[in-house]
Structures are given as structure tokens and as C-alpha cells.
């Protein structure tokens, strides 16, 4: 990046290219972690974490509603 071998580094700045690369890796790691959590969470009783982790409970309730989880996993294949 700092030798200008990428289009972003050559057109904008090597620092911008580095920032975009780091941001993409962080975003991808969060998406991968979310996918692993959503795939492993269905067998767990939601009442176990309803009080202690309310945000997780609401997110999981939305993800497991209908075919949302299947659609999310299928959509991830196209990212």
C-alpha cells in the first residue's frame, strides 16, 4: 500500500488504503462472529438469556422469526 501498488493508495493516500483495509477486516470479523453465534444459538432456550442479555434476546428473536436466518445465511454467500 505504501508503495502505491493499489488503486486507492495511488489515487488517494496510502493511509486511506490502510484504513479501508483495516475497516474491512474488522467488519468481516464482526459479521463472521455474528454468523457463528446465530447458527449456534437456536438450541439454547431464549429464557436463559432474556434477562441478562436483552439486546441479544431481541436480536435473536428477530433473526429466528420466520426464515430470516436462512435468508441471512444465503445473503452472506453473495457478499
PDB file with SEQRES, HELIX, SHEET and CRYST1 records, atoms N, CA, C and O in Angstrom:
SEQRES   1 A   79  UNK UNK UNK UNK UNK UNK UNK UNK UNK UNK UNK UNK UNK          
SEQRES   2 A   79  UNK UNK UNK UNK UNK UNK UNK UNK UNK UNK UNK UNK UNK          
SEQRES   3 A   79  UNK UNK UNK UNK UNK UNK UNK UNK UNK UNK UNK UNK UNK          
SEQRES   4 A   79  UNK UNK UNK UNK UNK UNK UNK UNK UNK UNK UNK UNK UNK          
SEQRES   5 A   79  UNK UNK UNK UNK UNK UNK UNK UNK UNK UNK UNK UNK UNK          
SEQRES   6 A   79  UNK UNK UNK UNK UNK UNK UNK UNK UNK UNK UNK UNK UNK          
SEQRES   7 A   79  UNK                                                          
HELIX    1 AA1 UNK A    7  UNK A   11  1                                   5    
HELIX    2 AA2 UNK A   14  UNK A   41  1                                  28    
HELIX    3 AA3 UNK A   46  UNK A   48  5                                   3    
HELIX    4 AA4 UNK A   54  UNK A   63  1                                  10    
HELIX    5 AA5 UNK A   68  UNK A   76  1                                   9    
CRYST1    1.000    1.000    1.000  90.00  90.00  90.00 P 1           1          
ATOM      1  N   UNK A   1       0.817  -1.183   0.000  1.00  0.00           N  
ATOM      2  CA  UNK A   1       0.000   0.000   0.000  1.00  0.00           C  
ATOM      3  C   UNK A   1       0.867   1.256   0.000  1.00  0.00           C  
ATOM      4  O   UNK A   1       0.587   2.218  -0.715  1.00  0.00           O  
ATOM      5  N   UNK A   2       1.883   1.234   0.781  1.00  0.00           N  
ATOM      6  CA  UNK A   2       2.697   2.444   0.907  1.00  0.00           C  
ATOM      7  C   UNK A   2       3.652   2.644  -0.266  1.00  0.00           C  
ATOM      8  O   UNK A   2       4.354   3.653  -0.329  1.00  0.00           O  
ATOM      9  N   UNK A   3       3.682   1.694  -1.190  1.00  0.00           N  
ATOM     10  CA  UNK A   3       4.479   1.883  -2.413  1.00  0.00           C  
ATOM     11  C   UNK A   3       3.586   2.291  -3.571  1.00  0.00           C  
ATOM     12  O   UNK A   3       4.069   2.451  -4.692  1.00  0.00           O  
ATOM     13  N   UNK A   4       2.287   2.464  -3.323  1.00  0.00           N  
ATOM     14  CA  UNK A   4       1.367   2.916  -4.353  1.00  0.00           C  
ATOM     15  C   UNK A   4       0.944   1.829  -5.316  1.00  0.00           C  
ATOM     16  O   UNK A   4       0.539   2.128  -6.439  1.00  0.00           O  
ATOM     17  N   UNK A   5       1.027   0.577  -4.907  1.00  0.00           N  
ATOM     18  CA  UNK A   5       0.680  -0.540  -5.786  1.00  0.00           C  
ATOM     19  C   UNK A   5      -0.807  -0.847  -5.841  1.00  0.00           C  
ATOM     20  O   UNK A   5      -1.230  -1.686  -6.637  1.00  0.00           O  
ATOM     21  N   UNK A   6      -1.601  -0.194  -5.021  1.00  0.00           N  
ATOM     22  CA  UNK A   6      -3.050  -0.384  -5.088  1.00  0.00           C  
ATOM     23  C   UNK A   6      -3.681   0.872  -5.667  1.00  0.00           C  
ATOM     24  O   UNK A   6      -3.110   1.958  -5.571  1.00  0.00           O  
ATOM     25  N   UNK A   7      -4.854   0.725  -6.266  1.00  0.00           N  
ATOM     26  CA  UNK A   7      -5.514   1.870  -6.896  1.00  0.00           C  
ATOM     27  C   UNK A   7      -5.865   2.939  -5.877  1.00  0.00           C  
ATOM     28  O   UNK A   7      -5.674   4.126  -6.139  1.00  0.00           O  
ATOM     29  N   UNK A   8      -6.374   2.539  -4.721  1.00  0.00           N  
ATOM     30  CA  UNK A   8      -6.740   3.512  -3.690  1.00  0.00           C  
ATOM     31  C   UNK A   8      -5.504   4.237  -3.162  1.00  0.00           C  
ATOM     32  O   UNK A   8      -5.526   5.452  -2.967  1.00  0.00           O  
ATOM     33  N   UNK A   9      -4.433   3.490  -2.933  1.00  0.00           N  
ATOM     34  CA  UNK A   9      -3.209   4.118  -2.435  1.00  0.00           C  
ATOM     35  C   UNK A   9      -2.616   5.068  -3.464  1.00  0.00           C  
ATOM     36  O   UNK A   9      -2.079   6.114  -3.100  1.00  0.00           O  
ATOM     37  N   UNK A  10      -2.705   4.723  -4.735  1.00  0.00           N  
ATOM     38  CA  UNK A  10      -2.163   5.584  -5.778  1.00  0.00           C  
ATOM     39  C   UNK A  10      -3.032   6.814  -6.005  1.00  0.00           C  
ATOM     40  O   UNK A  10      -2.508   7.907  -6.221  1.00  0.00           O  
ATOM     41  N   UNK A  11      -4.357   6.651  -5.959  1.00  0.00           N  
ATOM     42  CA  UNK A  11      -5.270   7.763  -6.235  1.00  0.00           C  
ATOM     43  C   UNK A  11      -5.506   8.661  -5.033  1.00  0.00           C  
ATOM     44  O   UNK A  11      -5.600   9.880  -5.183  1.00  0.00           O  
ATOM     45  N   UNK A  12      -5.603   8.081  -3.847  1.00  0.00           N  
ATOM     46  CA  UNK A  12      -5.939   8.879  -2.664  1.00  0.00           C  
ATOM     47  C   UNK A  12      -4.728   9.025  -1.750  1.00  0.00           C  
ATOM     48  O   UNK A  12      -4.019  10.031  -1.790  1.00  0.00           O  
ATOM     49  N   UNK A  13      -4.509   8.021  -0.941  1.00  0.00           N  
ATOM     50  CA  UNK A  13      -3.424   8.067   0.034  1.00  0.00           C  
ATOM     51  C   UNK A  13      -3.167   6.652   0.533  1.00  0.00           C  
ATOM     52  O   UNK A  13      -4.102   5.864   0.674  1.00  0.00           O  
ATOM     53  N   UNK A  14      -1.925   6.332   0.797  1.00  0.00           N  
ATOM     54  CA  UNK A  14      -1.655   5.017   1.394  1.00  0.00           C  
ATOM     55  C   UNK A  14      -2.332   4.863   2.750  1.00  0.00           C  
ATOM     56  O   UNK A  14      -2.740   3.761   3.118  1.00  0.00           O  
ATOM     57  N   UNK A  15      -2.452   5.943   3.484  1.00  0.00           N  
ATOM     58  CA  UNK A  15      -3.110   5.875   4.792  1.00  0.00           C  
ATOM     59  C   UNK A  15      -4.598   5.577   4.639  1.00  0.00           C  
ATOM     60  O   UNK A  15      -5.174   4.841   5.441  1.00  0.00           O  
ATOM     61  N   UNK A  16      -5.221   6.151   3.605  1.00  0.00           N  
ATOM     62  CA  UNK A  16      -6.634   5.850   3.343  1.00  0.00           C  
ATOM     63  C   UNK A  16      -6.798   4.378   2.967  1.00  0.00           C  
ATOM     64  O   UNK A  16      -7.740   3.721   3.408  1.00  0.00           O  
ATOM     65  N   UNK A  17      -5.882   3.869   2.154  1.00  0.00           N  
ATOM     66  CA  UNK A  17      -5.941   2.458   1.768  1.00  0.00           C  
ATOM     67  C   UNK A  17      -5.776   1.560   2.990  1.00  0.00           C  
ATOM     68  O   UNK A  17      -6.476   0.554   3.115  1.00  0.00           O  
ATOM     69  N   UNK A  18      -4.867   1.907   3.884  1.00  0.00           N  
ATOM     70  CA  UNK A  18      -4.657   1.127   5.105  1.00  0.00           C  
ATOM     71  C   UNK A  18      -5.904   1.159   5.980  1.00  0.00           C  
ATOM     72  O   UNK A  18      -6.318   0.129   6.511  1.00  0.00           O  
ATOM     73  N   UNK A  19      -6.505   2.338   6.133  1.00  0.00           N  
ATOM     74  CA  UNK A  19      -7.715   2.470   6.942  1.00  0.00           C  
ATOM     75  C   UNK A  19      -8.854   1.623   6.360  1.00  0.00           C  
ATOM     76  O   UNK A  19      -9.547   0.924   7.099  1.00  0.00           O  
ATOM     77  N   UNK A  20      -9.045   1.685   5.035  1.00  0.00           N  
ATOM     78  CA  UNK A  20     -10.106   0.904   4.395  1.00  0.00           C  
ATOM     79  C   UNK A  20      -9.857  -0.584   4.588  1.00  0.00           C  
ATOM     80  O   UNK A  20     -10.794  -1.339   4.847  1.00  0.00           O  
ATOM     81  N   UNK A  21      -8.620  -1.009   4.468  1.00  0.00           N  
ATOM     82  CA  UNK A  21      -8.285  -2.425   4.640  1.00  0.00           C  
ATOM     83  C   UNK A  21      -8.560  -2.891   6.076  1.00  0.00           C  
ATOM     84  O   UNK A  21      -9.149  -3.952   6.286  1.00  0.00           O  
ATOM     85  N   UNK A  22      -8.140  -2.109   7.041  1.00  0.00           N  
ATOM     86  CA  UNK A  22      -8.370  -2.467   8.449  1.00  0.00           C  
ATOM     87  C   UNK A  22      -9.861  -2.469   8.762  1.00  0.00           C  
ATOM     88  O   UNK A  22     -10.350  -3.367   9.447  1.00  0.00           O  
ATOM     89  N   UNK A  23     -10.593  -1.458   8.261  1.00  0.00           N  
ATOM     90  CA  UNK A  23     -12.040  -1.391   8.497  1.00  0.00           C  
ATOM     91  C   UNK A  23     -12.743  -2.602   7.890  1.00  0.00           C  
ATOM     92  O   UNK A  23     -13.664  -3.151   8.495  1.00  0.00           O  
ATOM     93  N   UNK A  24     -12.316  -3.021   6.700  1.00  0.00           N  
ATOM     94  CA  UNK A  24     -12.929  -4.183   6.061  1.00  0.00           C  
ATOM     95  C   UNK A  24     -12.672  -5.459   6.853  1.00  0.00           C  
ATOM     96  O   UNK A  24     -13.564  -6.299   6.971  1.00  0.00           O  
ATOM     97  N   UNK A  25     -11.475  -5.617   7.393  1.00  0.00           N  
ATOM     98  CA  UNK A  25     -11.153  -6.814   8.176  1.00  0.00           C  
ATOM     99  C   UNK A  25     -11.952  -6.828   9.485  1.00  0.00           C  
ATOM    100  O   UNK A  25     -12.449  -7.877   9.896  1.00  0.00           O  
ATOM    101  N   UNK A  26     -12.075  -5.675  10.136  1.00  0.00           N  
ATOM    102  CA  UNK A  26     -12.851  -5.597  11.380  1.00  0.00           C  
ATOM    103  C   UNK A  26     -14.316  -5.906  11.099  1.00  0.00           C  
ATOM    104  O   UNK A  26     -14.939  -6.669  11.838  1.00  0.00           O  
ATOM    105  N   UNK A  27     -14.879  -5.317  10.032  1.00  0.00           N  
ATOM    106  CA  UNK A  27     -16.278  -5.558   9.680  1.00  0.00           C  
ATOM    107  C   UNK A  27     -16.504  -7.030   9.362  1.00  0.00           C  
ATOM    108  O   UNK A  27     -17.487  -7.617   9.815  1.00  0.00           O  
ATOM    109  N   UNK A  28     -15.612  -7.627   8.593  1.00  0.00           N  
ATOM    110  CA  UNK A  28     -15.756  -9.035   8.238  1.00  0.00           C  
ATOM    111  C   UNK A  28     -15.680  -9.931   9.474  1.00  0.00           C  
ATOM    112  O   UNK A  28     -16.415 -10.914   9.570  1.00  0.00           O  
ATOM    113  N   UNK A  29     -14.802  -9.604  10.413  1.00  0.00           N  
ATOM    114  CA  UNK A  29     -14.701 -10.424  11.626  1.00  0.00           C  
ATOM    115  C   UNK A  29     -15.976 -10.319  12.467  1.00  0.00           C  
ATOM    116  O   UNK A  29     -16.396 -11.304  13.075  1.00  0.00           O  
ATOM    117  N   UNK A  30     -16.590  -9.140  12.508  1.00  0.00           N  
ATOM    118  CA  UNK A  30     -17.852  -9.000  13.246  1.00  0.00           C  
ATOM    119  C   UNK A  30     -18.970  -9.795  12.578  1.00  0.00           C  
ATOM    120  O   UNK A  30     -19.765 -10.438  13.265  1.00  0.00           O  
ATOM    121  N   UNK A  31     -19.041  -9.759  11.252  1.00  0.00           N  
ATOM    122  CA  UNK A  31     -20.067 -10.499  10.532  1.00  0.00           C  
ATOM    123  C   UNK A  31     -19.873 -12.008  10.720  1.00  0.00           C  
ATOM    124  O   UNK A  31     -20.843 -12.743  10.909  1.00  0.00           O  
ATOM    125  N   UNK A  32     -18.629 -12.462  10.668  1.00  0.00           N  
ATOM    126  CA  UNK A  32     -18.347 -13.891  10.871  1.00  0.00           C  
ATOM    127  C   UNK A  32     -18.726 -14.325  12.291  1.00  0.00           C  
ATOM    128  O   UNK A  32     -19.293 -15.401  12.483  1.00  0.00           O  
ATOM    129  N   UNK A  33     -18.413 -13.487  13.280  1.00  0.00           N  
ATOM    130  CA  UNK A  33     -18.785 -13.799  14.659  1.00  0.00           C  
ATOM    131  C   UNK A  33     -20.284 -13.847  14.847  1.00  0.00           C  
ATOM    132  O   UNK A  33     -20.804 -14.701  15.566  1.00  0.00           O  
ATOM    133  N   UNK A  34     -20.979 -12.923  14.196  1.00  0.00           N  
ATOM    134  CA  UNK A  34     -22.441 -12.921  14.283  1.00  0.00           C  
ATOM    135  C   UNK A  34     -23.016 -14.179  13.650  1.00  0.00           C  
ATOM    136  O   UNK A  34     -23.938 -14.788  14.193  1.00  0.00           O  
ATOM    137  N   UNK A  35     -22.478 -14.564  12.516  1.00  0.00           N  
ATOM    138  CA  UNK A  35     -22.976 -15.773  11.854  1.00  0.00           C  
ATOM    139  C   UNK A  35     -22.762 -16.996  12.732  1.00  0.00           C  
ATOM    140  O   UNK A  35     -23.668 -17.818  12.876  1.00  0.00           O  
ATOM    141  N   UNK A  36     -21.589 -17.128  13.314  1.00  0.00           N  
ATOM    142  CA  UNK A  36     -21.313 -18.270  14.183  1.00  0.00           C  
ATOM    143  C   UNK A  36     -22.249 -18.277  15.389  1.00  0.00           C  
ATOM    144  O   UNK A  36     -22.724 -19.335  15.803  1.00  0.00           O  
ATOM    145  N   UNK A  37     -22.510 -17.116  15.943  1.00  0.00           N  
ATOM    146  CA  UNK A  37     -23.405 -17.034  17.097  1.00  0.00           C  
ATOM    147  C   UNK A  37     -24.834 -17.396  16.728  1.00  0.00           C  
ATOM    148  O   UNK A  37     -25.505 -18.124  17.460  1.00  0.00           O  
ATOM    149  N   UNK A  38     -25.299 -16.889  15.596  1.00  0.00           N  
ATOM    150  CA  UNK A  38     -26.675 -17.167  15.196  1.00  0.00           C  
ATOM    151  C   UNK A  38     -26.888 -18.622  14.822  1.00  0.00           C  
ATOM    152  O   UNK A  38     -27.965 -19.171  15.053  1.00  0.00           O  
ATOM    153  N   UNK A  39     -25.879 -19.247  14.249  1.00  0.00           N  
ATOM    154  CA  UNK A  39     -26.012 -20.654  13.884  1.00  0.00           C  
ATOM    155  C   UNK A  39     -25.989 -21.541  15.135  1.00  0.00           C  
ATOM    156  O   UNK A  39     -26.664 -22.570  15.174  1.00  0.00           O  
ATOM    157  N   UNK A  40     -25.222 -21.152  16.149  1.00  0.00           N  
ATOM    158  CA  UNK A  40     -25.109 -21.969  17.348  1.00  0.00           C  
ATOM    159  C   UNK A  40     -26.148 -21.697  18.413  1.00  0.00           C  
ATOM    160  O   UNK A  40     -26.277 -22.474  19.359  1.00  0.00           O  
ATOM    161  N   UNK A  41     -26.898 -20.601  18.280  1.00  0.00           N  
ATOM    162  CA  UNK A  41     -27.825 -20.195  19.336  1.00  0.00           C  
ATOM    163  C   UNK A  41     -29.197 -20.863  19.314  1.00  0.00           C  
ATOM    164  O   UNK A  41     -29.811 -20.939  20.379  1.00  0.00           O  
ATOM    165  N   UNK A  42     -29.725 -21.349  18.209  1.00  0.00           N  
ATOM    166  CA  UNK A  42     -31.091 -21.901  18.225  1.00  0.00           C  
ATOM    167  C   UNK A  42     -31.366 -22.998  19.250  1.00  0.00           C  
ATOM    168  O   UNK A  42     -32.466 -23.016  19.802  1.00  0.00           O  
ATOM    169  N   UNK A  43     -30.440 -23.914  19.541  1.00  0.00           N  
ATOM    170  CA  UNK A  43     -30.782 -24.941  20.532  1.00  0.00           C  
ATOM    171  C   UNK A  43     -30.848 -24.416  21.971  1.00  0.00           C  
ATOM    172  O   UNK A  43     -31.346 -25.113  22.855  1.00  0.00           O  
ATOM    173  N   UNK A  44     -30.360 -23.218  22.213  1.00  0.00           N  
ATOM    174  CA  UNK A  44     -30.352 -22.658  23.570  1.00  0.00           C  
ATOM    175  C   UNK A  44     -31.711 -22.030  23.854  1.00  0.00           C  
ATOM    176  O   UNK A  44     -32.260 -21.312  23.018  1.00  0.00           O  
ATOM    177  N   UNK A  45     -32.248 -22.307  25.040  1.00  0.00           N  
ATOM    178  CA  UNK A  45     -33.531 -21.745  25.447  1.00  0.00           C  
ATOM    179  C   UNK A  45     -33.401 -20.228  25.610  1.00  0.00           C  
ATOM    180  O   UNK A  45     -32.568 -19.775  26.394  1.00  0.00           O  
ATOM    181  N   UNK A  46     -34.198 -19.432  24.893  1.00  0.00           N  
ATOM    182  CA  UNK A  46     -34.097 -17.968  24.980  1.00  0.00           C  
ATOM    183  C   UNK A  46     -34.355 -17.407  26.378  1.00  0.00           C  
ATOM    184  O   UNK A  46     -33.882 -16.318  26.705  1.00  0.00           O  
ATOM    185  N   UNK A  47     -35.088 -18.130  27.189  1.00  0.00           N  
ATOM    186  CA  UNK A  47     -35.366 -17.649  28.547  1.00  0.00           C  
ATOM    187  C   UNK A  47     -34.091 -17.592  29.398  1.00  0.00           C  
ATOM    188  O   UNK A  47     -34.039 -16.859  30.386  1.00  0.00           O  
ATOM    189  N   UNK A  48     -33.073 -18.356  29.021  1.00  0.00           N  
ATOM    190  CA  UNK A  48     -31.822 -18.351  29.785  1.00  0.00           C  
ATOM    191  C   UNK A  48     -31.089 -17.018  29.691  1.00  0.00           C  
ATOM    192  O   UNK A  48     -30.397 -16.627  30.631  1.00  0.00           O  
ATOM    193  N   UNK A  49     -31.234 -16.312  28.563  1.00  0.00           N  
ATOM    194  CA  UNK A  49     -30.502 -15.058  28.392  1.00  0.00           C  
ATOM    195  C   UNK A  49     -31.425 -13.850  28.190  1.00  0.00           C  
ATOM    196  O   UNK A  49     -30.960 -12.760  27.855  1.00  0.00           O  
ATOM    197  N   UNK A  50     -32.719 -14.044  28.394  1.00  0.00           N  
ATOM    198  CA  UNK A  50     -33.669 -12.944  28.197  1.00  0.00           C  
ATOM    199  C   UNK A  50     -33.427 -11.793  29.164  1.00  0.00           C  
ATOM    200  O   UNK A  50     -33.456 -10.632  28.755  1.00  0.00           O  
ATOM    201  N   UNK A  51     -33.192 -12.085  30.413  1.00  0.00           N  
ATOM    202  CA  UNK A  51     -32.994 -11.041  31.432  1.00  0.00           C  
ATOM    203  C   UNK A  51     -31.558 -10.514  31.459  1.00  0.00           C  
ATOM    204  O   UNK A  51     -31.333  -9.318  31.646  1.00  0.00           O  
ATOM    205  N   UNK A  52     -30.593 -11.411  31.271  1.00  0.00           N  
ATOM    206  CA  UNK A  52     -29.195 -10.997  31.408  1.00  0.00           C  
ATOM    207  C   UNK A  52     -28.636 -10.332  30.158  1.00  0.00           C  
ATOM    208  O   UNK A  52     -27.737  -9.496  30.249  1.00  0.00           O  
ATOM    209  N   UNK A  53     -29.162 -10.698  28.986  1.00  0.00           N  
ATOM    210  CA  UNK A  53     -28.675 -10.145  27.717  1.00  0.00           C  
ATOM    211  C   UNK A  53     -29.873  -9.735  26.854  1.00  0.00           C  
ATOM    212  O   UNK A  53     -30.195 -10.418  25.882  1.00  0.00           O  
ATOM    213  N   UNK A  54     -30.534  -8.622  27.205  1.00  0.00           N  
ATOM    214  CA  UNK A  54     -31.765  -8.246  26.494  1.00  0.00           C  
ATOM    215  C   UNK A  54     -31.538  -7.887  25.022  1.00  0.00           C  
ATOM    216  O   UNK A  54     -32.401  -8.159  24.187  1.00  0.00           O  
ATOM    217  N   UNK A  55     -30.404  -7.288  24.693  1.00  0.00           N  
ATOM    218  CA  UNK A  55     -30.139  -6.942  23.292  1.00  0.00           C  
ATOM    219  C   UNK A  55     -29.954  -8.209  22.463  1.00  0.00           C  
ATOM    220  O   UNK A  55     -30.453  -8.302  21.341  1.00  0.00           O  
ATOM    221  N   UNK A  56     -29.242  -9.173  23.013  1.00  0.00           N  
ATOM    222  CA  UNK A  56     -29.072 -10.455  22.332  1.00  0.00           C  
ATOM    223  C   UNK A  56     -30.414 -11.138  22.141  1.00  0.00           C  
ATOM    224  O   UNK A  56     -30.682 -11.712  21.086  1.00  0.00           O  
ATOM    225  N   UNK A  57     -31.246 -11.074  23.152  1.00  0.00           N  
ATOM    226  CA  UNK A  57     -32.569 -11.693  23.065  1.00  0.00           C  
ATOM    227  C   UNK A  57     -33.388 -11.070  21.930  1.00  0.00           C  
ATOM    228  O   UNK A  57     -34.008 -11.791  21.148  1.00  0.00           O  
ATOM    229  N   UNK A  58     -33.394  -9.739  21.836  1.00  0.00           N  
ATOM    230  CA  UNK A  58     -34.159  -9.065  20.783  1.00  0.00           C  
ATOM    231  C   UNK A  58     -33.586  -9.359  19.397  1.00  0.00           C  
ATOM    232  O   UNK A  58     -34.335  -9.597  18.450  1.00  0.00           O  
ATOM    233  N   UNK A  59     -32.266  -9.343  19.283  1.00  0.00           N  
ATOM    234  CA  UNK A  59     -31.638  -9.657  18.000  1.00  0.00           C  
ATOM    235  C   UNK A  59     -31.926 -11.092  17.577  1.00  0.00           C  
ATOM    236  O   UNK A  59     -32.239 -11.355  16.416  1.00  0.00           O  
ATOM    237  N   UNK A  60     -31.819 -12.012  18.523  1.00  0.00           N  
ATOM    238  CA  UNK A  60     -32.073 -13.421  18.218  1.00  0.00           C  
ATOM    239  C   UNK A  60     -33.540 -13.639  17.860  1.00  0.00           C  
ATOM    240  O   UNK A  60     -33.851 -14.409  16.951  1.00  0.00           O  
ATOM    241  N   UNK A  61     -34.439 -12.966  18.570  1.00  0.00           N  
ATOM    242  CA  UNK A  61     -35.860 -13.106  18.260  1.00  0.00           C  
ATOM    243  C   UNK A  61     -36.153 -12.642  16.840  1.00  0.00           C  
ATOM    244  O   UNK A  61     -36.958 -13.257  16.141  1.00  0.00           O  
ATOM    245  N   UNK A  62     -35.510 -11.570  16.410  1.00  0.00           N  
ATOM    246  CA  UNK A  62     -35.679 -11.085  15.039  1.00  0.00           C  
ATOM    247  C   UNK A  62     -35.054 -12.045  14.034  1.00  0.00           C  
ATOM    248  O   UNK A  62     -35.639 -12.327  12.989  1.00  0.00           O  
ATOM    249  N   UNK A  63     -33.872 -12.543  14.353  1.00  0.00           N  
ATOM    250  CA  UNK A  63     -33.161 -13.438  13.433  1.00  0.00           C  
ATOM    251  C   UNK A  63     -33.886 -14.765  13.261  1.00  0.00           C  
ATOM    252  O   UNK A  63     -33.868 -15.338  12.171  1.00  0.00           O  
ATOM    253  N   UNK A  64     -34.520 -15.262  14.311  1.00  0.00           N  
ATOM    254  CA  UNK A  64     -35.168 -16.568  14.258  1.00  0.00           C  
ATOM    255  C   UNK A  64     -36.635 -16.490  13.845  1.00  0.00           C  
ATOM    256  O   UNK A  64     -37.317 -17.514  13.795  1.00  0.00           O  
ATOM    257  N   UNK A  65     -37.123 -15.299  13.553  1.00  0.00           N  
ATOM    258  CA  UNK A  65     -38.502 -15.105  13.135  1.00  0.00           C  
ATOM    259  C   UNK A  65     -38.665 -15.565  11.679  1.00  0.00           C  
ATOM    260  O   UNK A  65     -37.994 -15.043  10.788  1.00  0.00           O  
ATOM    261  N   UNK A  66     -39.520 -16.503  11.443  1.00  0.00           N  
ATOM    262  CA  UNK A  66     -39.749 -16.997  10.078  1.00  0.00           C  
ATOM    263  C   UNK A  66     -38.491 -17.609   9.475  1.00  0.00           C  
ATOM    264  O   UNK A  66     -37.818 -18.426  10.103  1.00  0.00           O  
ATOM    265  N   UNK A  67     -38.186 -17.203   8.252  1.00  0.00           N  
ATOM    266  CA  UNK A  67     -36.993 -17.731   7.586  1.00  0.00           C  
ATOM    267  C   UNK A  67     -35.868 -16.689   7.511  1.00  0.00           C  
ATOM    268  O   UNK A  67     -35.029 -16.744   6.613  1.00  0.00           O  
ATOM    269  N   UNK A  68     -35.855 -15.746   8.453  1.00  0.00           N  
ATOM    270  CA  UNK A  68     -34.834 -14.694   8.459  1.00  0.00           C  
ATOM    271  C   UNK A  68     -33.418 -15.254   8.516  1.00  0.00           C  
ATOM    272  O   UNK A  68     -32.539 -14.773   7.801  1.00  0.00           O  
ATOM    273  N   UNK A  69     -33.184 -16.251   9.345  1.00  0.00           N  
ATOM    274  CA  UNK A  69     -31.837 -16.799   9.489  1.00  0.00           C  
ATOM    275  C   UNK A  69     -31.386 -17.461   8.186  1.00  0.00           C  
ATOM    276  O   UNK A  69     -30.242 -17.279   7.770  1.00  0.00           O  
ATOM    277  N   UNK A  70     -32.251 -18.210   7.551  1.00  0.00           N  
ATOM    278  CA  UNK A  70     -31.892 -18.835   6.274  1.00  0.00           C  
ATOM    279  C   UNK A  70     -31.596 -17.779   5.214  1.00  0.00           C  
ATOM    280  O   UNK A  70     -30.653 -17.925   4.436  1.00  0.00           O  
ATOM    281  N   UNK A  71     -32.388 -16.730   5.182  1.00  0.00           N  
ATOM    282  CA  UNK A  71     -32.168 -15.659   4.210  1.00  0.00           C  
ATOM    283  C   UNK A  71     -30.867 -14.911   4.501  1.00  0.00           C  
ATOM    284  O   UNK A  71     -30.147 -14.531   3.577  1.00  0.00           O  
ATOM    285  N   UNK A  72     -30.568 -14.701   5.775  1.00  0.00           N  
ATOM    286  CA  UNK A  72     -29.318 -14.034   6.155  1.00  0.00           C  
ATOM    287  C   UNK A  72     -28.113 -14.879   5.723  1.00  0.00           C  
ATOM    288  O   UNK A  72     -27.156 -14.363   5.146  1.00  0.00           O  
ATOM    289  N   UNK A  73     -28.173 -16.164   6.007  1.00  0.00           N  
ATOM    290  CA  UNK A  73     -27.051 -17.042   5.630  1.00  0.00           C  
ATOM    291  C   UNK A  73     -26.886 -17.133   4.115  1.00  0.00           C  
ATOM    292  O   UNK A  73     -25.763 -17.175   3.613  1.00  0.00           O  
ATOM    293  N   UNK A  74     -27.985 -17.162   3.397  1.00  0.00           N  
ATOM    294  CA  UNK A  74     -27.907 -17.204   1.942  1.00  0.00           C  
ATOM    295  C   UNK A  74     -27.369 -15.868   1.402  1.00  0.00           C  
ATOM    296  O   UNK A  74     -26.562 -15.854   0.473  1.00  0.00           O  
ATOM    297  N   UNK A  75     -27.806 -14.781   1.969  1.00  0.00           N  
ATOM    298  CA  UNK A  75     -27.328 -13.475   1.531  1.00  0.00           C  
ATOM    299  C   UNK A  75     -25.846 -13.262   1.802  1.00  0.00           C  
ATOM    300  O   UNK A  75     -25.174 -12.542   1.065  1.00  0.00           O  
ATOM    301  N   UNK A  76     -25.340 -13.884   2.852  1.00  0.00           N  
ATOM    302  CA  UNK A  76     -23.913 -13.770   3.171  1.00  0.00           C  
ATOM    303  C   UNK A  76     -23.050 -14.406   2.091  1.00  0.00           C  
ATOM    304  O   UNK A  76     -21.884 -14.044   1.933  1.00  0.00           O  
ATOM    305  N   UNK A  77     -23.613 -15.346   1.351  1.00  0.00           N  
ATOM    306  CA  UNK A  77     -22.831 -16.002   0.304  1.00  0.00           C  
ATOM    307  C   UNK A  77     -22.524 -15.037  -0.854  1.00  0.00           C  
ATOM    308  O   UNK A  77     -21.592 -15.265  -1.625  1.00  0.00           O  
ATOM    309  N   UNK A  78     -23.296 -13.984  -0.967  1.00  0.00           N  
ATOM    310  CA  UNK A  78     -23.125 -13.040  -2.078  1.00  0.00           C  
ATOM    311  C   UNK A  78     -22.333 -11.805  -1.688  1.00  0.00           C  
ATOM    312  O   UNK A  78     -22.133 -10.922  -2.521  1.00  0.00           O  
ATOM    313  N   UNK A  79     -21.879 -11.718  -0.452  1.00  0.00           N  
ATOM    314  CA  UNK A  79     -21.102 -10.541  -0.034  1.00  0.00           C  
ATOM    315  C   UNK A  79     -19.657 -10.666  -0.480  1.00  0.00           C  
ATOM    316  O   UNK A  79     -18.851  -9.773  -0.220  1.00  0.00           O  
TER     317      UNK A  79                                                      
END                                                                             
